[in-house]
Amino acid sequence: TGLWAAGFWLSPSGLQPLVLRYDTTKPSPSWALVSGVPAVGQIDTVLTGIDVRTASDVWAVGYYNDGSADRPLALHWNGSTWSKSAVPGAGVLRTVSALSASSVWAAGSYYNVTKQRYQTLVVHYNGTAWSTVVSPDSGAADDQVIGLAANPAGSAITLVGRLGPNPLIEQANCPKGPVSLPTRAPAAVPPVPATPPVGPNPSPPPKTPPAKTP
C-alpha cells in the first residue's frame, strides 16, 4: 500500500524524528507526513532505518540523546499509534529487519569508552524485550554495521559495514531454525551531567577615570 521513509529534521530545540509515507493507493500518489512520531530525546531524536512488515507492524530505529550519550532507539507502529520499545545500553542503530512479531533484528555501533573507539552493535527483539548480542569487531579501529538483511525464516542473517578501513561482511546461519546468537552486557550509559549552579553576580569593574589634559 505504499513506501515508507525515516529520517530527521532540524528544529530550534534539536534534531527531531521524521517519518514519511508514499501512498500508492491514491490516483495521484504523493508523500505524506506520518504524525505522532515521539521525540523521546531531550536534545536529539534521529531515525536512520525503517522496516515495514505489515500496515500495522512497522519498526523504525535510530538514536536519541539526553545529554550524556547517544542511546539506541526503536519505535513501533501498530497501525494507529507509535510507541517506544526500550533498547538497553548506549549506541546508535542504523538498520532494522522485522521478520515476525516475535523476531526483529537491528544493528549499528556504540562508543567503547574503555577502548576509545566505536564498535559494532547488534540487538534482537523476541516479542517482549530487546537484548544485545555478540557481534564482530576488528579490535583495532572504529567499527560499525550499516546494513542488515535476513531471510524470511530468520535462519540466515547478513551484516555489512566496516571494520576499521576494511569492509565488513558477516553472516550467521542456523540450518535447524531461526538464528540465535549469544547475548552480552550492553554498553554502560553515563549519567546525565548535573546542571551547574548559578554563581554570584559579577562585581562591576571600576569606572573609567576622566581624561586628563595632556
C-alpha positions in Angstrom: 0.0 0.0 0.0 3.0 2.4 -0.1 6.5 3.2 0.7 7.9 4.4 4.0 11.0 6.6 4.7 12.5 7.7 8.0 15.0 10.4 9.0 15.1 13.6 10.9 14.6 17.4 10.6 16.3 20.3 12.4 14.1 22.2 14.9 15.1 25.1 17.1 15.4 22.7 20.1 17.4 20.0 18.2 17.0 17.1 15.8 13.5 15.7 15.6 12.3 12.4 14.1 10.7 12.3 10.7 8.6 9.5 9.0 7.0 9.9 5.6 4.7 7.6 3.7 4.1 7.4 -0.1 0.5 6.3 -0.5 0.3 4.4 -3.8 -3.4 3.7 -3.5 -4.3 7.3 -4.4 -4.9 8.4 -8.0 -2.1 10.9 -7.7 0.4 9.3 -5.2 2.4 11.7 -3.0 4.5 11.8 0.1 2.6 12.5 3.4 4.0 13.2 6.8 3.2 10.4 9.4 2.2 12.2 12.6 2.6 11.2 16.2 6.2 10.1 16.0 7.5 10.6 19.6 10.7 12.7 20.1 11.9 10.8 23.2 15.3 12.6 23.5 15.6 15.8 25.4 18.2 17.0 22.9 18.2 14.9 19.7 15.9 12.2 18.3 17.1 10.8 15.0 15.7 7.9 12.8 18.1 6.1 10.5 16.2 3.0 9.4 12.7 1.6 8.9 11.2 -1.8 8.0 7.5 -2.4 7.2 6.2 -6.0 7.8 2.5 -5.1 7.6 0.5 -1.9 7.7 0.1 -2.4 11.4 3.6 -3.6 12.2 6.3 -1.1 11.4 9.7 -0.7 13.1 11.8 2.5 12.9 15.3 2.7 14.6 17.9 5.3 15.3 19.1 7.1 18.4 18.3 9.7 20.9 20.4 11.8 23.3 19.5 13.3 26.8 22.9 15.0 27.3 25.0 12.0 28.4 25.5 9.8 25.4 23.7 8.5 22.2 21.3 5.8 23.1 19.7 3.3 20.7 16.1 4.0 19.7 13.4 1.6 18.5 9.9 2.8 17.7 6.9 0.6 16.8 3.8 1.5 14.8 0.8 -0.7 15.5 -1.4 0.8 12.8 -2.7 3.7 14.9 0.0 4.9 17.3 3.7 4.9 17.8 5.4 3.6 20.9 8.9 3.4 22.2 10.4 0.0 22.7 13.3 0.3 25.2 16.7 -0.9 23.9 19.3 -1.3 26.6 22.7 0.4 26.7 24.3 3.1 24.7 24.8 3.3 20.9 23.3 4.1 17.6 21.1 1.9 15.5 21.3 2.3 11.7 19.3 -0.6 10.2 16.4 -2.9 11.2 14.8 -6.1 9.8 11.4 -7.3 11.1 10.9 -11.0 10.5 7.8 -11.5 12.7 6.1 -10.1 15.7 8.5 -12.0 17.9 11.7 -11.6 15.9 13.3 -8.2 15.0 17.0 -7.6 14.4 18.7 -4.2 14.4 22.3 -3.1 14.2 24.6 -0.1 14.3 27.5 0.9 16.6 28.4 2.2 20.0 31.3 4.1 21.5 33.5 1.9 23.8 34.7 4.4 26.4 37.4 2.0 27.7 38.9 1.3 24.3 38.1 4.8 23.0 36.7 3.7 19.7 33.4 2.7 18.0 32.4 -1.0 17.9 29.6 -2.9 16.3 26.2 -3.2 17.9 23.6 -5.9 17.2 20.3 -6.2 19.1 17.4 -8.6 18.9 13.7 -8.3 19.9 11.9 -11.5 20.9 8.4 -10.1 21.1 8.8 -8.9 24.7 12.2 -7.2 25.1 15.4 -6.3 23.3 18.8 -7.9 24.1 22.3 -7.1 23.0 24.1 -10.0 21.2 27.7 -10.7 20.4 28.8 -9.1 17.1 32.1 -9.0 15.2 34.8 -6.4 15.8 38.3 -5.8 14.4 39.7 -4.8 17.9 41.9 -2.2 16.4 39.9 0.6 14.8 36.4 2.1 14.6 33.8 -0.5 13.5 30.1 -0.2 12.6 27.3 -2.0 11.0 25.3 -0.1 8.4 23.2 -2.8 6.8 21.4 -5.9 7.9 19.3 -8.5 5.9 17.7 -11.8 6.8 15.7 -14.4 5.0 12.0 -14.8 5.9 12.7 -17.8 8.1 15.4 -16.0 10.1 17.8 -18.8 9.5 20.4 -16.6 7.7 21.4 -13.1 8.7 23.9 -10.9 6.9 25.6 -7.8 8.3 27.6 -5.3 6.2 29.6 -2.3 7.4 33.2 -1.6 8.1 36.0 -2.9 10.3 38.4 0.0 10.6 39.3 0.8 7.0 38.2 -2.5 5.7 34.7 -3.7 4.6 32.7 -5.9 7.0 30.6 -8.8 5.7 29.4 -11.2 8.3 26.8 -14.0 8.1 25.2 -16.1 10.7 23.3 -19.3 9.7 21.3 -22.0 11.5 20.1 -24.9 9.4 17.7 -26.1 12.1 15.7 -22.9 12.6 16.0 -19.2 13.4 19.4 -17.8 14.2 20.1 -17.4 18.0 23.2 -15.5 19.0 24.8 -15.4 22.5 24.0 -12.3 24.5 26.4 -9.8 26.0 26.2 -7.0 28.5 25.0 -3.7 26.9 27.3 -0.7 26.8 27.0 1.4 30.0 25.2 4.7 29.8 27.0 7.5 31.6 24.8 9.7 33.9 23.5 13.0 32.6 25.8 15.7 33.9 24.3 17.8 36.7 23.2 21.4 35.8 26.0 23.7 37.0 24.9 26.0 39.9 24.3 29.7 39.4 27.2 31.7 40.8 27.1 35.2 42.4 26.6 38.2 40.3 29.9 39.6 38.9 31.2 42.8 40.5 31.1 45.7 38.1 34.6 47.0 37.0 35.7 50.4 38.3 34.5 53.4 36.4 36.9 54.7 33.7 38.7 57.8 35.1 38.1 61.1 33.3 40.5 62.1 30.6 43.4 64.3 31.7 44.6 67.3 29.8 48.0 66.4 28.1 
